[in-house]
């Protein structure tokens, strides 16, 4: 028998409530293990000291007072209506923490909705569609800036004869 199993059966053994097979196993283990034997002896000494204390009996009205106290309705304090249960308090706290966490993110930009243009504006947009399709190319036209800079040579007018 190992020491952990002895711990479970030691109190029953010392009280004399262990069955005969458990009793034999505990006695065999105590004969081999000095640590468990010391622990059993400490329990015996402790129970000897506790047996020397005088027994205090409760007053005759003790049972009646306990039953009366149990029958009394609980008085609601200031906090009982505010926090009815720990579960509600935890849920409210979690909701506040989640809200603060969500508010720490930058707001998402929602697409702007433009009012429907009139038919004349529709026609103007269709008319300018080729320009709008190439707007990115025109706005970011850096092809000329990549060319090496060359001096501008102007042609001289030739004299007329």
PLY file of the C-alpha trace (Angstrom):
ply
format ascii 1.0
element vertex 161
property float x
property float y
property float z
element edge 160
property int vertex1
property int vertex2
end_header
0.00 0.00 0.00
1.35 3.44 -0.86
1.38 6.52 1.38
-1.41 8.32 -0.50
-3.80 5.44 0.02
-2.83 5.31 3.70
-3.82 8.97 4.11
-7.36 8.08 3.03
-7.65 5.14 5.42
-5.60 6.39 8.39
-8.39 8.26 10.17
-10.77 5.31 9.86
-8.01 3.02 11.18
-7.28 5.25 14.20
-11.03 5.58 14.97
-11.46 1.82 14.78
-13.98 2.13 11.92
-11.83 0.44 9.24
-12.87 -3.03 8.08
-10.48 -5.91 8.92
-8.82 -6.04 5.48
-8.11 -2.26 5.50
-6.88 -2.55 9.08
-4.36 -5.27 8.14
-3.13 -3.26 5.12
-2.67 -0.08 7.18
-0.84 -1.98 9.97
1.46 -3.62 7.40
2.25 -0.25 5.83
2.82 1.44 9.20
5.29 -1.34 10.10
7.31 -0.49 6.93
6.92 3.33 6.57
8.37 5.54 9.29
6.81 8.75 7.88
3.26 7.35 8.02
3.91 5.85 11.46
5.00 9.32 12.68
1.88 10.88 11.16
-0.35 8.33 12.90
1.38 9.07 16.20
0.83 12.82 15.72
-2.90 12.18 15.17
-3.05 10.11 18.38
-1.32 12.89 20.37
-3.66 15.53 18.90
-6.76 13.50 19.78
-5.40 12.99 23.30
-5.08 16.76 23.74
-8.57 17.33 22.33
-10.01 14.71 24.69
-8.63 16.67 27.66
-10.65 19.76 26.78
-13.97 20.13 28.59
-17.06 19.41 26.52
-19.11 22.54 25.99
-22.80 21.89 25.67
-25.01 24.48 24.00
-27.72 26.24 25.96
-31.21 24.71 25.86
-32.48 27.57 23.71
-29.69 27.19 21.15
-31.68 24.98 18.76
-34.73 27.23 19.00
-32.61 30.34 18.31
-30.99 28.73 15.25
-34.35 27.65 13.83
-35.83 31.10 14.45
-32.88 32.72 12.73
-33.33 30.43 9.72
-37.02 31.26 9.47
-36.41 35.04 9.49
-36.66 36.64 6.07
-33.39 38.09 4.93
-33.24 41.83 5.06
-32.37 43.40 1.78
-29.36 45.64 2.06
-28.30 48.48 -0.16
-26.26 46.31 -2.53
-28.70 43.38 -2.85
-30.99 45.22 -5.25
-28.03 46.60 -7.20
-26.18 43.31 -7.67
-28.71 40.49 -7.47
-26.19 37.73 -8.13
-22.52 37.27 -8.91
-23.41 36.00 -12.38
-25.17 39.24 -13.26
-22.26 41.27 -11.89
-19.82 39.21 -13.96
-21.96 39.58 -17.10
-22.20 43.36 -16.69
-18.45 43.61 -16.08
-17.72 41.50 -19.15
-20.05 43.66 -21.24
-18.33 46.87 -20.10
-14.86 45.44 -20.78
-15.97 44.24 -24.22
-17.45 47.66 -25.02
-14.27 49.46 -23.99
-12.22 47.02 -26.05
-14.39 47.59 -29.13
-14.25 51.36 -28.72
-10.43 51.26 -28.83
-10.55 50.36 -32.53
-10.69 53.19 -35.08
-14.12 53.67 -36.58
-14.72 51.93 -39.88
-15.47 54.25 -42.76
-18.81 53.45 -44.26
-19.23 54.06 -47.96
-20.82 57.39 -48.67
-24.08 57.25 -50.51
-24.50 59.89 -53.17
-27.94 61.04 -54.12
-29.15 59.78 -57.46
-28.20 62.31 -60.12
-30.72 63.59 -62.59
-30.90 62.26 -66.13
-28.91 65.23 -67.46
-26.11 64.51 -64.97
-26.23 60.84 -66.04
-25.70 61.89 -69.61
-22.74 64.11 -68.62
-21.15 61.19 -66.76
-21.56 58.93 -69.79
-20.10 61.63 -71.99
-17.02 61.93 -69.72
-16.64 58.17 -69.18
-13.48 57.71 -71.31
-11.78 60.47 -69.34
-12.87 58.95 -66.02
-11.62 55.49 -67.05
-8.15 56.90 -67.62
-8.19 59.22 -64.62
-5.72 57.08 -62.62
-3.30 57.07 -65.53
-3.60 60.83 -65.95
-3.38 61.56 -62.22
-0.25 59.47 -61.72
1.47 60.16 -65.00
5.10 59.88 -64.01
6.43 58.53 -67.29
7.85 61.88 -68.35
9.59 62.45 -65.03
11.63 59.28 -65.56
13.11 60.57 -68.85
16.54 62.17 -68.61
16.48 65.90 -68.80
17.81 67.15 -72.15
18.36 70.76 -73.06
15.77 72.14 -75.34
17.29 73.04 -78.69
15.26 75.46 -80.72
15.58 75.51 -84.39
16.94 78.76 -85.69
15.00 80.39 -88.44
16.83 80.20 -91.69
17.20 83.38 -93.60
15.16 83.57 -96.68
16.97 84.18 -99.78
0 1
1 2
2 3
3 4
4 5
5 6
6 7
7 8
8 9
9 10
10 11
11 12
12 13
13 14
14 15
15 16
16 17
17 18
18 19
19 20
20 21
21 22
22 23
23 24
24 25
25 26
26 27
27 28
28 29
29 30
30 31
31 32
32 33
33 34
34 35
35 36
36 37
37 38
38 39
39 40
40 41
41 42
42 43
43 44
44 45
45 46
46 47
47 48
48 49
49 50
50 51
51 52
52 53
53 54
54 55
55 56
56 57
57 58
58 59
59 60
60 61
61 62
62 63
63 64
64 65
65 66
66 67
67 68
68 69
69 70
70 71
71 72
72 73
73 74
74 75
75 76
76 77
77 78
78 79
79 80
80 81
81 82
82 83
83 84
84 85
85 86
86 87
87 88
88 89
89 90
90 91
91 92
92 93
93 94
94 95
95 96
96 97
97 98
98 99
99 100
100 101
101 102
102 103
103 104
104 105
105 106
106 107
107 108
108 109
109 110
110 111
111 112
112 113
113 114
114 115
115 116
116 117
117 118
118 119
119 120
120 121
121 122
122 123
123 124
124 125
125 126
126 127
127 128
128 129
129 130
130 131
131 132
132 133
133 134
134 135
135 136
136 137
137 138
138 139
139 140
140 141
141 142
142 143
143 144
144 145
145 146
146 147
147 148
148 149
149 150
150 151
151 152
152 153
153 154
154 155
155 156
156 157
157 158
158 159
159 160
